[in-house]
Amino acid sequence: MTMTVGELKDLLDGLDDDMEVRWAAQPSWAFEYSIASGEVVNANAPDPEELESLEEDLRVAREITEEPERSETIAQITDAIMEFQKDEEESENVLYLTEGSQLGYLPEAVARAIGWSKDSFR
């Protein structure tokens, strides 16, 4: 099960902007953590350095090839660039929240409220 940004917005709607946000983890030995930061990342996107390398290969191949329009190498590099761009367009952004500090054991009332068993907290 995953949460979407829309679902997160629904949870946050109407809350005080100064309310602290924490992270509950490890249901079998429950702890609470602060959240250090958040970052939107396209985790499945191809490496931009790979594209730069392909573009450089294409530039060099065009310089050293007498008939660039007939070069199989140039065609292969061009296909690789097009595939890279397709992969980049099809990848999705994900919001990652990073763990801050461990604040301690998760309080019993919190464990119950989020549906973790009584045995999940200390």
C-alpha positions in Angstrom: 0.0 0.0 0.0 1.3 3.4 -0.9 0.2 6.9 -0.1 -0.3 9.6 -2.7 0.4 13.3 -2.4 -3.4 13.9 -2.7 -4.0 11.6 0.3 -1.3 13.3 2.2 -2.9 16.7 1.4 -6.2 15.4 2.6 -4.6 14.4 6.0 -3.0 17.8 6.3 -6.0 19.9 5.3 -7.1 22.1 8.2 -4.1 21.3 10.4 -2.1 24.1 12.1 1.0 25.0 10.0 3.1 24.8 13.2 2.0 21.2 14.1 5.0 18.9 14.5 5.3 16.0 12.0 6.8 12.7 13.2 7.4 9.3 11.7 6.3 6.0 13.4 8.4 2.9 12.4 8.8 -0.7 13.3 5.4 -2.0 14.5 7.0 -4.9 16.3 9.3 -2.6 18.3 7.7 0.8 17.7 9.8 4.0 17.7 9.0 7.5 16.7 11.3 9.7 14.6 11.5 13.3 13.5 11.5 14.0 9.8 14.6 15.8 8.6 13.6 16.8 5.2 11.6 16.0 2.0 12.7 15.8 -1.5 10.9 15.1 -4.8 13.0 12.7 -6.8 12.5 11.0 -10.1 13.9 7.7 -8.8 13.5 5.8 -12.0 14.8 8.5 -14.3 17.9 7.6 -16.3 21.2 9.1 -15.1 21.7 12.6 -16.7 25.4 11.9 -16.9 24.6 8.9 -19.2 22.8 11.3 -21.6 25.7 13.7 -21.6 28.0 10.8 -22.4 25.8 9.7 -25.3 25.6 13.2 -26.7 29.3 13.6 -26.5 29.7 10.2 -28.3 27.3 11.4 -31.0 29.2 14.7 -31.5 32.5 12.8 -31.8 31.1 10.2 -34.2 29.7 12.9 -36.4 33.1 14.6 -36.5 35.0 11.5 -37.5 32.5 9.9 -39.8 32.8 10.7 -43.6 29.1 9.9 -44.3 27.2 10.5 -41.0 23.8 9.9 -42.5 24.9 6.3 -43.4 26.8 5.5 -40.2 25.5 2.6 -38.2 27.3 3.8 -35.1 25.6 7.2 -35.3 22.2 5.5 -35.8 22.8 3.3 -32.7 23.8 6.3 -30.6 20.8 8.3 -31.8 18.5 5.4 -30.9 20.1 5.2 -27.5 19.4 8.9 -26.9 15.8 8.6 -28.1 15.3 5.6 -25.7 16.9 7.6 -22.9 14.5 10.5 -23.5 11.5 8.1 -23.7 12.5 6.5 -20.3 12.8 10.0 -18.8 9.3 11.0 -20.0 7.8 7.8 -18.6 9.4 7.9 -15.2 7.5 9.3 -12.2 8.4 11.6 -9.4 8.2 10.4 -5.8 8.2 12.5 -2.6 10.8 11.1 -0.2 10.7 12.1 3.5 14.1 11.6 5.2 14.4 10.2 8.7 15.6 12.7 11.3 16.4 11.7 14.9 15.0 8.8 16.8 12.9 10.5 19.5 12.1 7.4 21.6 9.6 4.7 21.9 6.3 5.3 20.2 3.7 6.1 22.9 1.1 3.4 23.6 -1.8 5.7 22.6 -0.2 6.4 19.3 0.4 2.8 18.5 -3.2 2.0 19.2 -4.5 5.0 17.2 -2.6 3.9 14.1 -3.7 0.3 14.4 -0.6 -1.4 15.7 -1.1 -4.2 18.3 -0.5 -3.7 22.0 2.7 -5.8 21.6 4.1 -3.3 19.1 5.2 -0.8 21.7 7.3 -0.9 24.8 
